[in-house]
Amino acid sequence: LYDQAITIHQQIPDIDSTKVVGAYTRLAHLLDEKGNHEASLQSLKRALKLCSDCNGTDSVEVAEILHRLGKTYDHLGNYEKSSACFTRSVKIFRSIDDDYGVYISQALSFVGRNYARRKQFGKAVELCTESLKMQKELIGEVELVDIAHSLLNIGDIMNQWDKPEQALQFYEEALNSYEEVVGFDSFDVAMCK
């Protein structure tokens, strides 16, 4: 049905292109939820092309699509392309306004984890720490449980980097945050123990 709707939208000359972009991005979201990341990727690429053609390559809409592309590439295990999309989205968001801190902090976290996958632990910790700092400043927009996840991620990176004492500090802080939010019986709390 989405393909039919997109075809119809494209055949009408004065149709608002944002509706077609919206159809592509909604389709990508559904495909991602169903685990069909390759098809989602194709839909997002079409959305990015159309959005870039209509709004320019440095628009908020393009940055949002790049953010979603980064997540999709991450799901597919293509961490280099994931990082490239996130890095470009962060550059656009930062050039526009401070209202996109949540997007920026998420992107920095993804890129940091991608650096850790390549064994570049120093850069990984730097980016994930910057993300954590932003999340703490955005409390209210960012849930405490997300901050706990970030602490756990940094702990994991420190552990992979063979810095168990520092990893332990992050794990303990994550555990305290999880316990505060979800209680003692949560799976997330068990992951910290």
Disulfide bonds with the S-S distance in Angstrom:
none
